[in-house]
Amino acid sequence: MTTKDKKKAHLLGFIQHGVNSHATGMWRHPKDKVGWSFSTPEYWQHMARTMERGLFDAMFIADELAPYNTHENSSDAIVRWAVQCPTHEPSTIVPIITTATKHLGVGLTLSTAFEHPYSMCRRLSSLDHLSAGRIAWNIVSSYSKSEWDAYGHTMTDRSGRYERLEEYMGVCYQLWDSWEPGALEDQGGPSRGQVLQVRRTPLLRALAAGTSGSVAGGLFRTRPGLRGKTCGSDFCRSSEHRPDAAICNRSD
Ligand SMILES: Cc1cc2nc3c(=O)[nH]c(=O)nc-3n(C[C@H](O)[C@H](O)[C@H](O)COP(=O)(O)O)c2cc1C
């Protein structure tokens, strides 16, 4: 086998902002460091640096919005045995991870089910800037009934979830494209007084109110956006807007 033929492996470290992800009970291992608390910055700095030193490409932050309630229609067992529970909000640890490292990427799971696309894009773009482009969005649509219960919504069927996802991503892409490249222009030095000029593309047409809600105008942030870095575990099945990368299980 020549060097050219060699395949390159990419490594993602799977975690959740909580006691454990799928490796339930691993916190009991004597070498597990969750004992010094998953809810401290030091824990995530240590985790991030360890992954970077271990040549991981990225840390993948999985998430669910509420404890599962599939077992006996209740979340009691999940809470009692700490199965992916408790889980804190995932985007809050991203700046901690990216400031502790130089090149580790961060895959961030956020659901399109309950958040308005405008605030979603604003948050993601801010994180994208702060990390110098190291984040990617794992787009999911909330498949667990407990998540819909937590937000006080009736769960839609699967096709309804994917229809909303489709429309939602169309809005997100328009928002990210709403500023011209190089839109923020510094036209003067400190001695002449600072003049900042901002150009936006012509205002987005007001999108018809759909399940994502209506959106008028452009996004309140500068480029770069997440264009080129969306990846979808759910979104990969969406037909019109394709993610830039897909993480799928075998049946996908
Ligand atoms: C590798 C991988 C990781 C995923 N991570 C999450 C996650 O963190 N949170 C989530 O809500 N869904 C996640 N999903 C998506 C759900 O698994 C998916 O919606 C669920 O399997 C239900 O399938 P359905 O949407 O086809 O009904 C992930 C999927 C894959 C393949």
The ligand as an SDF file (V2000), in Angstrom:
LIG
                    3D

 31 33  0  0  0  0  0  0  0  0999 V2000
  -24.6620   10.1860   14.8320 C   0  0  0  0  0  0  0  0  0  0  0  0
  -25.9850   10.7630   15.2180 C   0  0  0  0  0  0  0  0  0  0  0  0
  -26.0680   11.6340   16.2980 C   0  0  0  0  0  0  0  0  0  0  0  0
  -27.2850   12.1910   16.6650 C   0  0  0  0  0  0  0  0  0  0  0  0
  -27.3300   13.0300   17.7380 N   0  0  0  0  0  0  0  0  0  0  0  0
  -28.5140   13.5380   18.1270 C   0  0  0  0  0  0  0  0  0  0  0  0
  -28.5880   14.3700   19.2800 C   0  0  0  0  0  0  0  0  0  0  0  0
  -27.5930   14.6460   19.9310 O   0  0  0  0  0  0  0  0  0  0  0  0
  -29.7970   14.8610   19.6300 N   0  0  0  0  0  0  0  0  0  0  0  0
  -30.9550   14.5650   18.9210 C   0  0  0  0  0  0  0  0  0  0  0  0
  -32.0160   15.0600   19.2970 O   0  0  0  0  0  0  0  0  0  0  0  0
  -30.9010   13.7900   17.8280 N   0  0  0  0  0  0  0  0  0  0  0  0
  -29.7240   13.2650   17.4140 C   0  0  0  0  0  0  0  0  0  0  0  0
  -29.6670   12.4820   16.3090 N   0  0  0  0  0  0  0  0  0  0  0  0
  -30.8620   12.3490   15.4730 C   0  0  0  0  0  0  0  0  0  0  0  0
  -31.8230   11.3530   16.0010 C   0  0  0  0  0  0  0  0  0  0  0  0
  -31.0930   10.2310   16.2530 O   0  0  0  0  0  0  0  0  0  0  0  0
  -32.9570   11.0350   15.0380 C   0  0  0  0  0  0  0  0  0  0  0  0
  -33.8280   12.0870   14.9120 O   0  0  0  0  0  0  0  0  0  0  0  0
  -33.6230    9.8180   15.6570 C   0  0  0  0  0  0  0  0  0  0  0  0
  -32.8080    8.7210   15.3640 O   0  0  0  0  0  0  0  0  0  0  0  0
  -35.0160    9.6190   15.1740 C   0  0  0  0  0  0  0  0  0  0  0  0
  -35.0430    9.3000   13.8020 O   0  0  0  0  0  0  0  0  0  0  0  0
  -36.0920    9.9730   12.8370 P   0  0  0  0  0  0  0  0  0  0  0  0
  -35.8270   11.4530   12.8570 O   0  0  0  0  0  0  0  0  0  0  0  0
  -35.7740    9.3620   11.5150 O   0  0  0  0  0  0  0  0  0  0  0  0
  -37.4550    9.6460   13.3240 O   0  0  0  0  0  0  0  0  0  0  0  0
  -28.4540   11.8930   15.9360 C   0  0  0  0  0  0  0  0  0  0  0  0
  -28.3610   11.0060   14.8740 C   0  0  0  0  0  0  0  0  0  0  0  0
  -27.1480   10.4570   14.5000 C   0  0  0  0  0  0  0  0  0  0  0  0
  -27.0910    9.5190   13.3310 C   0  0  0  0  0  0  0  0  0  0  0  0
  1  2  1  0
  2  3  1  0
  2 30  2  0
  3  4  2  0
  4  5  1  0
  4 28  1  0
  5  6  2  0
  6  7  1  0
  6 13  1  0
  7  8  2  0
  7  9  1  0
  9 10  1  0
 10 11  2  0
 10 12  1  0
 12 13  2  0
 13 14  1  0
 14 15  1  0
 14 28  1  0
 15 16  1  0
 16 17  1  0
 16 18  1  0
 18 19  1  0
 18 20  1  0
 20 21  1  0
 20 22  1  0
 22 23  1  0
 23 24  1  0
 24 25  2  0
 24 26  1  0
 24 27  1  0
 28 29  2  0
 29 30  1  0
 30 31  1  0
M  END
$$$$
